[in-house]
């Protein structure tokens, strides 16, 4: 399924809503990951491709499902950059480690 521009922006709002919740909870690594996913969604990367079967509702909890999948990959040792990301430093290096630009393709 090809998402329309409206669908993409609706999905971006859904991801931004989850980002706001994570920011309020102090989950800075998830905030960085969600920032990367929002940019990736708009760039046409793998995040957009995962939404091919999205039903268009926030109730589907897609952002949370993707975060859960990434967490599982980290626990299984298949995403070492996410297993123990460095603490936020303000430099942005830790953010790039949470969502490497190589994932946005």
C-alpha positions in Angstrom: 0.0 0.0 0.0 1.3 3.4 -0.9 0.6 6.0 1.7 -0.8 9.4 0.7 0.8 12.6 1.9 -2.1 13.0 4.3 -1.5 9.4 5.6 2.2 10.2 6.1 1.5 13.3 8.0 -1.2 11.6 10.1 1.4 8.9 10.9 4.0 11.5 11.7 1.5 13.1 14.2 0.9 9.6 15.7 4.7 9.1 16.2 5.0 12.7 17.6 2.3 11.9 20.1 4.2 8.9 21.3 7.4 11.0 21.4 5.6 13.6 23.6 4.6 10.9 26.0 8.2 9.5 26.1 9.6 13.0 26.6 7.2 13.6 29.5 8.3 10.2 31.0 12.0 11.1 30.6 12.6 8.3 28.1 15.3 10.2 26.2 16.5 7.3 24.2 13.0 6.6 22.9 12.6 10.3 22.1 15.7 10.1 20.0 14.5 6.9 18.3 11.1 8.5 17.6 12.7 11.6 16.2 14.6 9.4 13.8 11.5 7.4 12.9 9.5 10.6 12.1 12.3 11.9 9.8 12.6 8.4 8.3 8.9 8.3 7.7 8.9 11.5 5.9 12.0 10.5 3.9 10.4 7.3 2.7 12.6 5.0 4.6 11.9 1.7 6.4 9.6 3.3 8.9 7.2 4.2 6.1 7.5 0.7 4.7 6.4 -0.8 8.0 3.2 1.2 7.8 2.1 -0.5 4.6 -0.7 -2.3 6.5 -1.4 0.5 9.0 -5.1 1.0 9.5 -4.8 4.8 9.8 -5.7 5.0 13.5 -3.7 5.9 16.5 -5.3 2.9 18.3 -3.0 0.6 16.3 -0.1 1.8 18.5 2.4 1.4 15.7 5.1 3.6 17.3 4.9 1.6 20.5 5.0 -1.7 18.6 8.1 -0.6 16.7 9.8 0.6 19.9 9.0 -2.8 21.4 10.5 -4.6 18.4 13.6 -2.5 18.6 13.8 -3.2 22.4 13.6 -6.9 21.6 16.4 -6.7 19.0 18.5 -4.9 21.6 17.9 -7.6 24.2 18.7 -10.3 21.7 22.0 -8.6 20.8 20.9 -7.9 17.3 20.9 -4.1 17.7 24.0 -3.4 19.8 23.8 0.4 19.3 20.4 0.3 21.2 21.5 -2.2 23.8 23.4 0.4 25.9 23.3 3.8 24.2 25.4 6.5 25.9 23.7 9.0 28.2 22.6 12.2 26.5 25.4 14.7 26.2 24.0 17.5 24.2 26.4 16.8 21.4 24.0 14.8 19.3 26.4 11.9 19.0 24.3 9.7 21.3 21.2 10.6 19.2 22.9 9.4 16.0 23.7 6.2 17.8 20.0 5.7 18.7 18.9 6.1 15.1 21.8 5.7 12.7 21.4 7.5 9.4 22.1 4.1 7.7 18.6 3.0 8.9 17.0 5.8 6.9 17.0 4.4 3.4 
